[in-house]
Amino acid sequence: MQILVNGASREIGAADLAAALEELGYGGAVVATAVNGEFVPATERRTARLADGDRIEVLAPMQGG
């Protein structure tokens, strides 16, 4: 399916957010996620189903001050 990841068009085969993160190379990374503008906690990523055209945002925490 075709989705947008941080504004870039990507083709993935994953059906849920957790699998999509693995497929996109974020497996094991500490990141915050949103699908179509709605925050998705890490505990709910396996149940967050994706559909063609969804928008995924993946944000890594920043350190420093």
Backbone as CSV, one residue per row, in Angstrom:
resi,resn,N_x,N_y,N_z,CA_x,CA_y,CA_z,C_x,C_y,C_z
1,MET,0.837,-1.182,0.000,0.000,0.000,0.000,0.874,1.233,0.000
2,GLN,0.341,2.310,-0.470,1.051,3.584,-0.554,0.671,4.431,0.665
3,ILE,1.683,4.895,1.411,1.466,5.763,2.568,2.447,6.923,2.501
4,LEU,2.239,7.906,3.363,3.198,8.998,3.521,3.897,8.829,4.861
5,VAL,5.218,8.861,4.867,5.999,8.766,6.094,6.807,10.047,6.220
6,ASN,6.475,10.839,7.218,7.131,12.141,7.415,7.118,12.950,6.114
7,GLY,6.005,12.876,5.402,5.812,13.660,4.191,6.316,13.020,2.907
8,ALA,6.994,11.868,3.009,7.530,11.202,1.816,6.679,9.984,1.473
9,SER,6.376,9.826,0.215,5.581,8.691,-0.240,6.402,7.409,-0.161
10,ARG,5.805,6.363,0.431,6.485,5.063,0.567,5.505,3.951,0.244
11,GLU,6.019,2.875,-0.298,5.235,1.667,-0.577,5.610,0.636,0.485
12,ILE,4.617,0.140,1.225,4.889,-0.866,2.258,3.906,-2.021,2.139
13,GLY,4.258,-3.132,2.752,3.379,-4.290,2.774,2.750,-4.506,4.139
14,ALA,3.205,-3.777,5.147,2.728,-3.945,6.519,1.275,-3.524,6.664
15,ALA,0.554,-4.223,7.538,-0.861,-3.921,7.767,-1.091,-3.123,9.048
16,ASP,-0.095,-3.109,9.950,-0.261,-2.348,11.193,0.963,-1.465,11.414
17,LEU,0.839,-0.533,12.334,1.892,0.453,12.557,3.184,-0.185,13.052
18,ALA,3.102,-1.155,13.948,4.308,-1.802,14.473,5.091,-2.467,13.346
19,ALA,4.409,-3.195,12.482,5.068,-3.867,11.358,5.624,-2.849,10.377
20,ALA,4.913,-1.751,10.174,5.388,-0.701,9.270,6.685,-0.099,9.799
21,LEU,6.764,0.143,11.093,7.980,0.700,11.676,9.158,-0.242,11.466
22,GLU,8.940,-1.533,11.645,9.989,-2.528,11.389,10.428,-2.457,9.933
23,GLU,9.458,-2.473,9.035,9.740,-2.459,7.599,10.486,-1.193,7.176
24,LEU,10.192,-0.088,7.834,10.801,1.196,7.486,12.143,1.437,8.168
25,GLY,12.590,0.479,8.991,13.894,0.600,9.627,13.898,1.239,11.000
26,TYR,12.733,1.385,11.607,12.647,1.978,12.950,12.528,0.922,14.046
27,GLY,12.669,-0.348,13.721,12.527,-1.415,14.707,13.473,-1.221,15.879
28,GLY,12.945,-1.233,17.070,13.751,-1.074,18.268,14.095,0.362,18.629
29,ALA,13.817,1.303,17.750,14.121,2.714,18.031,13.068,3.304,18.969
30,VAL,13.510,4.215,19.817,12.590,4.935,20.698,12.074,6.140,19.914
31,VAL,10.824,6.051,19.479,10.231,7.116,18.667,8.798,7.362,19.123
32,ALA,8.296,8.536,18.801,6.876,8.846,18.975,6.229,8.702,17.603
33,THR,4.976,8.243,17.588,4.310,8.008,16.306,2.909,8.608,16.293
34,ALA,2.503,8.989,15.082,1.140,9.459,14.859,0.677,8.926,13.511
35,VAL,-0.599,8.608,13.423,-1.212,8.192,12.163,-2.344,9.162,11.869
36,ASN,-2.273,9.801,10.719,-3.270,10.792,10.304,-3.494,11.861,11.367
37,GLY,-2.384,12.291,12.002,-2.449,13.368,12.973,-2.830,12.963,14.383
38,GLU,-3.091,11.672,14.611,-3.472,11.192,15.941,-2.321,10.413,16.569
39,PHE,-1.895,10.822,17.770,-0.820,10.143,18.483,-1.174,8.674,18.704
40,VAL,-0.207,7.780,18.475,-0.393,6.349,18.721,0.689,5.908,19.706
41,PRO,0.300,5.571,20.953,1.284,5.113,21.928,1.928,3.803,21.483
42,ALA,3.144,3.548,21.955,3.869,2.326,21.595,3.058,1.075,21.918
43,THR,2.285,1.110,22.992,1.500,-0.059,23.398,0.350,-0.369,22.457
44,GLU,-0.001,0.562,21.583,-1.138,0.363,20.670,-0.727,0.215,19.206
45,ARG,0.559,0.170,18.932,1.022,0.123,17.539,0.633,-1.163,16.818
46,ARG,0.592,-2.287,17.519,0.226,-3.562,16.881,-1.249,-3.592,16.487
47,THR,-2.071,-2.808,17.150,-3.503,-2.802,16.837,-3.898,-1.615,15.951
48,ALA,-2.939,-0.743,15.663,-3.209,0.422,14.801,-3.115,-0.017,13.341
49,ARG,-4.249,-0.319,12.733,-4.303,-0.791,11.348,-4.045,0.364,10.394
50,LEU,-3.373,0.066,9.300,-3.065,1.075,8.293,-3.886,0.844,7.042
51,ALA,-4.141,1.915,6.322,-4.877,1.850,5.056,-4.126,2.661,4.011
52,ASP,-4.355,2.344,2.766,-3.742,3.064,1.669,-3.996,4.568,1.821
53,GLY,-2.935,5.359,1.703,-3.062,6.806,1.800,-2.875,7.378,3.197
54,ASP,-2.703,6.512,4.217,-2.492,7.015,5.577,-1.208,7.833,5.648
55,ARG,-1.189,8.764,6.616,-0.023,9.599,6.882,0.561,9.191,8.221
56,ILE,1.818,8.769,8.212,2.528,8.372,9.435,3.604,9.401,9.727
57,GLU,3.645,9.837,10.973,4.726,10.713,11.434,5.544,9.929,12.456
58,VAL,6.853,9.946,12.296,7.768,9.265,13.217,8.743,10.314,13.717
59,LEU,8.762,10.529,15.026,9.598,11.563,15.627,10.527,10.958,16.660
60,ALA,11.819,11.264,16.559,12.802,10.797,17.526,13.012,11.882,18.572
61,PRO,13.171,11.493,19.846,13.415,12.495,20.888,14.760,13.192,20.666
62,MET,14.812,14.458,21.042,16.026,15.245,20.900,16.655,15.435,22.281
63,GLN,17.976,15.419,22.336,18.673,15.667,23.584,19.396,16.991,23.499
64,GLY,19.704,17.522,24.645,20.444,18.783,24.668,19.623,19.886,25.302
65,GLY,20.145,21.043,25.279,19.410,22.103,25.935,19.837,23.437,25.541
